[in-house]
Amino acid sequence: MDTLRGHDVANDQDDFDYADDAAIDAPLTVVSDERRMQVRAYNYWASLLGDRTLPSIEDLSPDQLEDFGPHSVLLDFSTGLDNPAIVYLGSALRQECEIDGSISYINDVPARSLLSRLTDHYLQIIANAAPIGFEAEFVNQRDAEILYRGILMPFSSDDETIDFVFGVINWKELASRDERQALELEVSAALCSIMPAPTNVPVWADGPAGGDTVDDAVDAAPLPPSAAPSAPMPVASLDEEPLDLSGMESPTDDAPLADWLALARDGADQFRTSEARSHAALYRAIGLAYDFALVAQARPDDYAELLADCGIKVQARSPMTAIIKLVFGAGYDKTRITEYATVLDHGRALGLGVGMLADHLSNYAGGLKALVRDERALRRAEAPPRPDKRETARNAMKAAAAIDPQALATDTDGLAIVVARREADGSLALVAQLPEGSDLAQRVMLAAAR
């Protein structure tokens, strides 16, 4: 029932749509985008990888991930593989599993809930040391049939051991069998009542082939609105000419800043709506965003007004993020926003002028992905080394003042978890106490009892 598969990062192209090759043969009543959530989660994991073997758990903040944080769970394996601790549980997963109070360990998960399915998968990620995707269907605690897809991703506290696993799961609940049968009967009755389409219908209404007609009657029902063909969209492929934006005339130097933004947004829209997204179209769109950024830098008041109108705030550590959100939309994929902002920072560091960034991207060895990779490597090399948190903590405990044992707070059973230091005379001094009832204190007590 379950299928496990990893993700091929090497074949991930610049911002191309991923095919939704769902392996579950779901009824038409289910329309889902779980695969997209898996891909977004994987891209986030990969963005934290850097030059490490495994992403650092210190870089992960599930509660700040608005996109898929509510559908996520973070497992801590530092106390053992058999019963990992649940460090974080997203609100959507908590609601689906009908968990009202606190929950500390995987063994505490309600039976037949969606979280209980994780035990079928998380041990495989320890063995593979790589993200694992999975999908399956089951009947949950409410006797509802659930289709779910998810991905488990490894994290480490020391870049060697997988001691944390971050999971993102999405799901759909199928309509009951009786509801599906009733709906099928209604659809069949509706189709039977539809009159045949008229003959001699012009193929192009008043368009290019105005004289051509359909010779044979069409005895089928018309497509529903959701399946009706949309207006033709501009198409480009990697083997053909790129999208033609040459007709989009650049604003003059004294044109309003809003005109530069409109031009950049047109470039982004043409890239997004093309059926075959080419690198040239993407690079041109990013180049137009860069041109807008250069003009915005010279007109701070107009720029501030545009930001206020769109409800976007500038981040001091990444000012180009606001530019990308203005051009591509604040709801655009967060991983792509970060990548495009990195490209704009690169162009500004090189001092590229208006109209130069698109050609620079096209000529960069490896394209956008390689440029982003190189920029991140450069930033890591220039960044000051991070302090060793473990060494800092140990030094703090060595220098801490001793605590009077009488002042220690204990739980109802008279127990307390403390840190002791060996003094020069061989005696032990109590220097710190773990908060009573904390998850860490509970894990320490369990580990000590084994």
URDAQUI-V121517 format. One record per pair of residues at least 6 apart in sequence whose C-alpha atoms are under 6 Angstrom apart, sorted by the first residue. I is the first residue (numbers start at 1). J is the second residue. If there is no record, write none. Layout:
# URDAQUI-V121517
i: (I & I)
j: (J & J)
This chain:
# URDAQUI-V121517
i: (1 & 2 & 2 & 3 & 3 & 4 & 4 & 5 & 5 & 6 & 6 & 6 & 34 & 38 & 48 & 49 & 54 & 54 & 55 & 56 & 56 & 56 & 57 & 57 & 57 & 62 & 63 & 69 & 70 & 70 & 70 & 71 & 71 & 71 & 71 & 71 & 72 & 72 & 72 & 73 & 73 & 73 & 73 & 74 & 74 & 74 & 74 & 74 & 75 & 75 & 75 & 75 & 75 & 75 & 76 & 76 & 76 & 77 & 77 & 77 & 78 & 83 & 84 & 84 & 85 & 85 & 86 & 86 & 97 & 112 & 112 & 113 & 113 & 131 & 131 & 132 & 132 & 133 & 133 & 134 & 134 & 135 & 135 & 136 & 137 & 137 & 138 & 138 & 139 & 145 & 145 & 146 & 146 & 147 & 147 & 148 & 148 & 149 & 149 & 150 & 150 & 151 & 151 & 152 & 152 & 153 & 153 & 154 & 154 & 155 & 155 & 155 & 156 & 156 & 196 & 197 & 199 & 200 & 200 & 200 & 201 & 201 & 202 & 202 & 203 & 204 & 234 & 235 & 235 & 236 & 236 & 236 & 237 & 237 & 238 & 242 & 243 & 260 & 261 & 264 & 264 & 265 & 267 & 268 & 268 & 271 & 271 & 283 & 284 & 287 & 287 & 290 & 291 & 296 & 314 & 320 & 321 & 361 & 400 & 402 & 402 & 402 & 403 & 403 & 410 & 417 & 417 & 418 & 418 & 419 & 419 & 419 & 420 & 420 & 420 & 421 & 421 & 422)
j: (136 & 135 & 136 & 134 & 135 & 133 & 134 & 132 & 133 & 131 & 132 & 133 & 170 & 151 & 55 & 55 & 155 & 159 & 155 & 155 & 156 & 157 & 155 & 156 & 157 & 69 & 69 & 90 & 90 & 91 & 92 & 90 & 92 & 93 & 168 & 169 & 90 & 167 & 168 & 88 & 89 & 166 & 167 & 86 & 87 & 88 & 165 & 166 & 84 & 85 & 86 & 87 & 164 & 165 & 84 & 85 & 164 & 84 & 163 & 164 & 163 & 106 & 105 & 106 & 104 & 105 & 104 & 105 & 113 & 140 & 141 & 140 & 141 & 152 & 153 & 151 & 152 & 150 & 151 & 149 & 150 & 148 & 149 & 148 & 146 & 147 & 145 & 146 & 145 & 173 & 174 & 172 & 173 & 171 & 172 & 170 & 171 & 169 & 170 & 168 & 169 & 167 & 168 & 166 & 167 & 165 & 166 & 162 & 165 & 162 & 164 & 165 & 162 & 163 & 219 & 218 & 217 & 213 & 214 & 215 & 213 & 214 & 212 & 213 & 213 & 210 & 274 & 274 & 275 & 242 & 243 & 276 & 276 & 278 & 278 & 280 & 281 & 292 & 292 & 288 & 289 & 327 & 285 & 285 & 328 & 281 & 282 & 358 & 358 & 357 & 358 & 344 & 354 & 303 & 322 & 341 & 341 & 367 & 431 & 429 & 430 & 431 & 430 & 431 & 416 & 433 & 434 & 432 & 433 & 430 & 431 & 432 & 429 & 430 & 431 & 428 & 429 & 428)
